[in-house]
């Protein structure tokens, strides 16, 4: 992974335990459904209203950022705020509160962030293809169950703890043969609960 860019997102989140009742998954789809059951046991994602406060830690030469991201999924509304820029996207309409951003970029950012912060639930979106085979891979000395989700332009790998099915990391490649992509490690535990 010489060219693989590693980005670490450290998120302080609440902890919840979940007892797996369905047994050991045998396909990528089953693995993802077990992870959704862990992260969203009450099916709250569709109506989620919440604000995420983020600080990312990037590779040397890139400045870390602090930003705020709010969702109101029941009204298809997202608000994004970073120093010098704040905007809202409601459905596919842009409202700029501070700074400048094009509508195309705002919609792309909305899609990107709702996908990332909606994982693993967003893997239930229509058209998502989950490969049947479950892989095993070791990262940072720990073995994970891995589901591969190919998209038109990117190849995604999702890493799950084998004991709980908590999503621990995800990796995507823009150019998989040349190992050009990112891996994001998730720290802490997050569950959508009432």
LUMKOL-384077 format. One line per field, with one value per residue: residue in three letters; x negated, y negated, z of N, C-alpha, C, O in turn. Coordinates in steps of 0.05 Angstrom, whole numbers, m for minus. Each point is the difference from the previous one (the first is absolute). Layout:
<nodes>
res c(ala; ...) $
n_u c(X; ...) $
n_v c(Y; ...) $
n_w c(Z; ...) $
ca_u c(X; ...) $
ca_v c(Y; ...) $
ca_w c(Z; ...) $
c_u c(X; ...) $
c_v c(Y; ...) $
c_w c(Z; ...) $
o_u c(X; ...) $
o_v c(Y; ...) $
o_w c(Z; ...) $
</nodes>
This chain:
<nodes>
res c(unk; unk; unk; unk; unk; unk; unk; unk; unk; unk; unk; unk; unk; unk; unk; unk; unk; unk; unk; unk; unk; unk; unk; unk; unk; unk; unk; unk; unk; unk; unk; unk; unk; unk; unk; unk; unk; unk; unk; unk; unk; unk; unk; unk; unk; unk; unk; unk; unk; unk; unk; unk; unk; unk; unk; unk; unk; unk; unk; unk; unk; unk; unk; unk; unk; unk; unk; unk; unk; unk; unk; unk; unk; unk; unk; unk; unk; unk; unk; unk; unk; unk; unk; unk; unk; unk; unk; unk; unk; unk; unk; unk; unk; unk; unk; unk; unk; unk; unk; unk; unk; unk; unk; unk; unk; unk; unk; unk; unk; unk; unk; unk; unk; unk; unk; unk; unk; unk; unk; unk; unk; unk; unk; unk; unk; unk; unk; unk; unk; unk; unk; unk; unk; unk; unk; unk; unk; unk; unk; unk; unk; unk; unk; unk; unk; unk; unk; unk; unk; unk; unk; unk; unk; unk; unk; unk; unk; unk; unk; unk; unk; unk; unk; unk; unk; unk; unk; unk; unk; unk; unk; unk; unk; unk; unk; unk; unk; unk; unk; unk; unk; unk; unk; unk; unk; unk; unk; unk; unk; unk; unk; unk; unk; unk) $
n_u c(m16; m25; 24; m5; 33; m32; 40; m17; 28; m14; 14; 9; m8; 43; 3; m10; 26; m27; 42; m41; 32; m22; m23; m20; m17; 35; 28; m15; 23; m11; m34; 7; 15; m32; m22; 20; m3; m38; m8; 19; m19; m11; m39; m35; m22; 28; m1; m34; m2; m25; m19; m15; m17; m8; m20; m10; m4; m18; 6; m37; m3; 15; 15; m15; 30; 13; 20; 25; 13; 23; 15; 16; m15; 11; m37; m16; m5; m18; m17; m11; m25; m10; m37; 28; 8; 31; 5; 31; 4; 22; 0; 28; 20; m14; m17; m6; m24; m27; m14; m37; 38; m29; 27; m21; m20; 24; 10; m31; m2; 30; m5; m27; 11; 26; m24; m26; 19; 0; m43; 11; 13; m36; m16; 22; m35; 36; 8; 17; m41; 27; m42; 5; m30; 0; m8; m39; 11; m42; 23; m38; m14; 23; 13; m5; 40; m8; 15; 9; m18; 15; m34; 33; 9; 36; m41; 41; m24; 27; m16; 0; 18; m39; m24; m20; m40; m24; 28; m28; 20; m23; 11; m26; 21; m35; m32; 38; 12; 21; 36; 26; m20; 40; m25; 40; m27; 20; 1; m12; 27; 11; 24; 20; m5; 28) $
n_v c(24; 19; 20; 39; m20; m13; 19; m34; 34; m39; 42; m41; 44; m10; 8; 28; 16; 27; 8; 17; m20; m31; m11; 41; m41; 2; m33; m7; 23; 44; 7; m3; 38; 29; m6; 15; 45; 8; m4; 35; 4; m44; 11; m5; 36; 35; 17; 23; m2; m17; m1; m9; 19; m27; 40; m27; 44; m40; 19; 24; m36; 30; m38; 0; 34; m44; 38; m28; 34; m29; 27; m5; 36; m9; m23; 41; 7; m30; 12; m33; 22; m35; 10; m29; 35; m24; 44; m18; 40; m26; 41; m20; m7; m29; 13; m34; 27; 34; m42; 25; m1; 28; m17; m14; m39; m36; m8; m23; m44; m25; m7; m33; m43; m16; m12; m36; m40; 5; m12; 38; m29; m27; 25; m27; m28; m25; 42; m3; m9; 32; m15; 28; m3; 36; m44; 19; m29; 6; m14; m16; 29; m26; 36; m6; m12; 28; m42; 31; m42; 32; m30; m28; m28; 13; m1; 19; m22; 36; m33; 45; m26; 23; m28; m37; 8; 1; m34; 29; 21; m36; 32; m36; 25; m28; 11; 23; m3; m40; 26; m6; m14; 16; m16; 21; m25; 39; m43; 33; m14; 23; m25; 23; m35; 31) $
n_w c(0; m32; m33; 21; m21; 27; m2; 22; 3; 15; 8; 13; 7; m10; 45; m34; 33; m23; 14; m9; m24; m22; 35; m2; 2; m28; 15; m42; m31; m6; m28; m43; m19; m10; m40; m37; m8; m22; m44; m21; 41; 5; m18; 26; m16; m5; 41; m19; 45; m34; 41; m41; 37; m34; 10; m34; m8; m7; m41; 9; 26; 29; m18; 43; m1; m1; 12; m24; 25; m26; 33; m42; 22; 42; 13; 11; 44; m29; 40; m29; 31; m27; 22; 20; 27; m23; 7; m29; 19; m29; 21; m29; 40; m31; 40; m29; 28; m13; m9; m7; m24; m20; m31; m37; 3; m8; m43; m24; 6; m23; m44; m11; 2; m33; m36; m8; m6; m44; 0; m21; 31; 4; 33; 28; 1; m9; m11; 42; m17; 13; 1; m34; m33; 27; 3; m11; 32; m14; 37; m17; m32; m30; 23; m45; 18; m34; 5; m31; 0; m28; m3; m9; 34; 24; 20; 5; 31; 3; 27; m3; 32; 2; 25; m18; m21; 39; m11; m20; m35; m14; m31; m8; m32; 1; 30; m9; m43; m5; 5; m36; 38; 11; 34; 2; 26; 7; 9; 27; 32; m37; 29; m33; 28; 16) $
ca_u c(16; m19; 13; 25; 1; 15; 13; 12; 22; 4; 26; 8; 28; 11; m4; 23; m6; 22; m4; 7; 18; 5; m21; m23; 6; m15; m3; m5; 26; 7; m19; 9; 25; m8; m11; 22; 14; m17; m1; 27; 18; 28; 7; 3; m15; 18; 11; m20; m6; m23; m22; m26; m22; m22; m27; m14; m29; m8; m29; m17; 2; 28; 10; 24; 23; 22; 25; 26; 17; 26; 19; 28; 7; 28; 6; m21; m14; m27; m14; m29; m13; m28; m9; 4; 20; 23; 22; 20; 11; 26; 4; m23; m2; m22; 3; m26; 3; m25; m20; 7; m2; 17; 21; m10; m18; 16; 15; m19; m7; 23; 0; m24; 2; 22; m9; m20; 11; 24; m9; 4; 27; 1; m5; 27; 11; 5; m22; m25; m7; m18; m11; 9; m22; m10; m29; m13; m24; m11; m11; m11; m2; 25; 14; 28; 16; 0; 19; m8; 22; m11; 16; m9; m26; m15; 3; 1; m3; 10; m12; 18; m10; 14; 16; 24; 7; m4; m17; m24; m15; 7; m21; 9; m21; 5; m16; m8; m25; m23; 4; 5; 25; m1; 12; 10; 4; 21; m6; 24; 22; 23; 25; 23; 20; 21) $
ca_v c(m24; m23; m25; m3; m22; 7; m22; 9; m17; 7; m9; 8; 7; 16; 29; 17; 27; 13; 29; 10; 23; 13; 19; m10; m6; 16; m16; m28; m12; 7; m14; m28; m1; 3; m25; m20; 7; m10; m29; m13; 22; m8; m11; m29; m15; m14; m24; m12; m29; m1; m16; 13; m19; 16; m10; 21; 0; 7; 5; m24; m19; m8; m11; 12; m18; 4; m7; 8; 12; 7; 14; 5; 19; 0; m23; 0; m25; 1; m26; 4; m24; 1; m28; m16; 11; 14; 2; 21; 13; 11; 15; m7; m29; m11; m26; m8; m18; m15; 9; 6; 28; 4; 19; 26; 9; 3; 25; 22; 2; 12; 29; 12; 1; 17; 28; 8; 1; 18; 28; 18; m1; m9; 22; 10; m16; 14; 1; 8; 28; 11; 26; 22; 10; m15; 3; m6; m15; m11; m27; m9; 23; 12; 12; m9; 11; m22; 1; m17; m13; m15; m21; m5; m12; 6; 27; m4; 23; m6; 17; 4; 17; 26; 6; m17; m11; m29; m8; m11; m15; 5; m7; m2; m4; m13; 15; 23; 14; m15; m5; m28; m2; m7; 17; m16; 16; m11; 3; m2; 15; m17; 14; m17; 11; m19) $
ca_w c(0; 0; m7; 14; 18; 23; 14; 25; 11; 27; 8; 26; m3; 21; m3; 5; m7; m14; m1; m26; 3; m26; m6; m15; m28; m20; m25; 4; 7; 28; 18; 1; 15; 29; 9; 3; 25; 22; 1; m1; 8; 0; m27; 3; m20; m18; 13; 17; 2; 17; m8; 4; 3; m10; m4; m13; 2; m27; m3; 1; m22; m3; 26; 11; m1; 19; m14; 12; m20; 12; m18; 7; m21; m6; m18; m21; 5; 10; 4; 2; 9; 4; 2; m24; m17; 11; m19; 4; m23; 6; m25; m18; m1; 16; 13; 11; 23; 2; m19; m28; m9; m22; 5; m7; 22; 24; m3; 1; 28; 14; m6; 12; 30; 9; m4; 20; 27; 0; m1; m23; m9; m28; m17; m8; m21; m25; m19; 12; m5; 20; m8; 18; 16; 23; 1; 26; m4; 25; m1; 26; 18; 7; m23; m4; m22; m20; m22; m23; m14; m23; m13; m28; m1; 24; 13; 29; 18; 26; 20; 22; 22; m3; 24; 3; m26; m1; m22; 12; m20; m28; m18; m27; m20; m26; m19; 16; m8; 9; 28; 5; 15; 28; 21; 23; 24; 17; 28; 16; m10; m5; m6; m2; 19; 5) $
c_u c(m17; 14; 26; m2; 17; 11; 13; 21; 4; 26; 6; 30; 8; m4; 26; m8; 25; m6; 10; 18; 3; m21; m22; 7; m17; m3; m6; 26; 8; m19; 8; 26; m5; m12; 21; 16; m16; 2; 27; 21; 30; 9; 5; m12; 19; 10; m20; m1; m24; m22; m26; m21; m25; m27; m15; m30; m10; m30; m17; 3; 29; 11; 25; 22; 19; 25; 24; 18; 26; 18; 28; 11; 29; 9; m22; m17; m28; m11; m29; m13; m30; m9; 4; 22; 22; 22; 19; 8; 26; 10; m23; m3; m21; 7; m27; 5; m24; m19; 10; m4; 19; 22; m10; m17; 16; 16; m19; m9; 22; 0; m23; 3; 24; m7; m19; 12; 25; m8; 4; 28; 3; m6; 26; 12; 4; m24; m27; m5; m20; m9; 7; m22; m7; m30; m9; m25; m10; m10; m7; 2; 26; 14; 29; 13; 3; 21; m9; 24; m12; 20; m12; m29; m18; 5; m2; m2; 8; m10; 17; m14; 15; 18; 27; 11; 0; m18; m24; m16; 13; m22; 12; m23; 12; m14; m11; m25; m25; 2; 3; 27; m4; 11; 7; 5; 21; m7; 25; 23; 24; 24; 22; 21; 20; m8) $
c_v c(m25; m26; m5; m22; 8; m25; 11; m19; 10; m12; 10; 5; 17; 30; 14; 28; 12; 30; 10; 25; 15; 20; m13; m5; 16; m15; m29; m15; 6; m15; m29; m3; 3; m26; m22; 6; m10; m31; m14; 21; m7; m13; m30; m17; m17; m26; m15; m30; m1; m18; 14; m22; 16; m15; 23; m3; 10; 5; m25; m16; m9; m9; 15; m21; 7; m9; 12; 9; 8; 13; m1; 17; 0; m23; m3; m26; 5; m28; 7; m26; 6; m29; m14; 10; 14; 0; 22; 11; 13; 13; m6; m30; m10; m27; m6; m20; m18; 11; 6; 30; 3; 21; 29; 11; 5; 27; 24; 4; 12; 30; 15; 3; 17; 30; 9; 2; 16; 29; 14; m1; m8; 23; 15; m16; 16; m1; 8; 30; 8; 27; 21; 9; m18; 6; m4; m14; m11; m28; m7; 23; 13; 10; m10; 16; m24; 5; m19; m10; m15; m20; m5; m10; 8; 29; m4; 26; m9; 21; 1; 18; 26; 7; m15; m9; m30; m7; m15; m17; 4; m12; m3; m6; m15; 16; 24; 14; m15; m9; m29; m3; m9; 22; m18; 19; m14; 7; m5; 16; m18; 17; m21; 12; m22; m21) $
c_w c(0; m5; 15; 21; 24; 13; 25; 10; 28; 9; 28; 0; 23; m6; 6; m7; m13; m2; m27; 3; m26; m7; m17; m29; m19; m26; 8; 8; 29; 20; 3; 16; 30; 11; 3; 25; 24; 2; 1; 8; m1; m26; 0; m22; m17; 11; 18; m2; 18; m12; 7; 2; m7; 0; m13; 4; m27; m2; 1; m25; m5; 28; 8; 0; 22; m14; 14; m23; 13; m21; 12; m23; m7; m18; m22; 1; 12; 3; 5; 8; 6; m1; m27; m19; 16; m21; 7; m27; 10; m26; m18; m4; 20; 11; 13; 23; 4; m20; m27; m6; m24; 7; m5; 23; 26; m1; 2; 29; 17; m4; 13; 30; 9; m4; 22; 28; 3; m2; 27; m11; m29; m20; m8; m22; m26; m19; 11; m4; 21; m9; 20; 19; 23; 1; 29; m6; 27; m6; 29; 21; 8; m25; m1; m22; m19; m21; m21; m14; m24; m11; m28; 0; 24; 8; 30; 15; 28; 20; 25; 21; m1; 24; 1; m26; 0; m23; 12; m19; m27; m18; m28; m18; m23; m22; 16; m9; 10; 29; 7; 12; 28; 17; 23; 23; 17; 29; 17; m12; m2; m6; m2; 18; 5; 20) $
o_u c(5; m6; 13; m16; 22; m15; 13; m6; 9; 4; m2; 16; m16; m2; 15; m16; 22; m23; 24; m8; 12; 2; 1; 12; m23; m15; 5; m1; 8; 9; 0; 3; 13; 6; m1; 8; 12; 4; 1; 18; 17; 22; 18; 5; m6; 5; 8; 0; 2; 0; m3; m1; m6; m1; m1; m10; 4; m15; 11; 2; 4; m3; 17; m5; 2; 0; m2; 1; 0; 0; 3; 11; 7; 21; 0; m4; m2; 4; m7; 7; m7; 14; m12; 5; m6; 6; m7; 1; 0; 4; m23; m11; m2; 11; m8; 13; 2; m2; 22; m19; 21; m5; 6; 2; m5; 1; 7; m3; m5; 3; 4; m4; m3; 9; 5; m4; 10; 17; m4; 6; 18; 6; 0; 21; m15; m13; m19; 18; m21; 16; 0; 5; m3; m8; 15; m16; 16; m15; 15; 7; 0; m1; 14; m13; 6; 1; m8; 19; m11; 24; m20; m16; m25; 21; m20; 10; m9; 4; 7; m13; 25; 18; 20; 24; 11; m21; 4; m16; 16; m14; 17; m19; 21; 10; m22; m17; m20; m16; m11; 21; m21; 16; m16; 15; m2; m3; 15; m4; 5; m2; m1; 11; m5; 16) $
o_v c(m19; m20; m20; 0; 10; m19; 21; m24; 22; m24; 24; m19; 12; 8; m7; 4; m8; 8; m4; 19; 22; 14; m24; 18; 6; 10; m8; m17; m19; m9; m10; m19; m12; m7; m15; m19; m7; m10; m22; 6; 18; m10; m10; m24; m24; m19; m16; m11; 8; m6; 10; m18; 19; m25; 22; m22; 23; m7; m22; 10; m18; 15; 6; m24; 23; m22; 18; m13; 17; m8; 2; m10; 5; 2; m20; m14; 17; m17; 18; m21; 18; m17; 8; m13; 17; m20; 18; m15; 18; m14; 8; m9; 10; m17; 14; m20; m23; 25; m10; 12; m12; 16; 18; 23; 19; 14; 20; 23; 17; 15; 21; 21; 14; 17; 20; 20; 4; 18; m13; 13; 10; m3; 18; 6; 18; m20; 5; 16; m12; 18; m4; 5; m24; 24; m10; 7; m7; m5; 4; m5; 18; m13; m1; 12; m22; 22; m23; 16; m21; 6; 12; 9; m3; 11; m11; 21; m21; 24; m20; 19; 0; 16; 12; m8; m13; 13; m20; m17; 18; m19; 16; m15; 7; 1; m1; 7; 13; m15; m9; 6; m12; 16; m17; 19; m24; 23; m18; 13; m18; 19; m19; 21; m23; m17) $
o_w c(15; 13; m4; 18; m3; 7; m1; 2; 5; 0; 5; m3; 14; m23; 18; m19; 5; m7; m6; 13; 0; m20; m6; m13; 6; m18; 23; 18; 14; 21; 22; 15; 17; 23; 19; 14; 21; 22; 11; m17; m3; m2; m12; m1; m5; m15; 16; m22; 24; m23; 22; m18; 14; m4; 10; 5; m7; 19; m4; m23; m16; 19; m17; 0; 10; m12; 16; m21; 18; m23; 25; m19; m23; m14; m14; m20; 18; m17; 15; m12; 15; m11; m20; m21; 17; m11; 17; m20; 17; m20; 6; m20; 22; m14; 19; m4; 7; m4; m8; 9; 0; 18; 15; 7; 14; 20; 12; 9; 17; 19; 11; 11; 20; 15; 13; 14; 22; m1; 21; m20; m14; m23; m16; m10; m6; m2; m15; 6; 3; m4; 24; 23; m3; m1; 17; m17; 17; m19; 19; 23; 18; m21; 21; m17; 8; m11; 6; m6; 4; m2; m6; m17; m2; m6; 10; m9; 10; m5; 12; m7; m1; m2; 9; m1; m19; m4; 14; 9; m4; 8; m7; 7; m10; m23; 10; 17; 6; 10; 20; m13; 6; m9; 8; m3; 4; 7; m6; m20; 16; m16; 16; m6; m5; 7) $
</nodes>
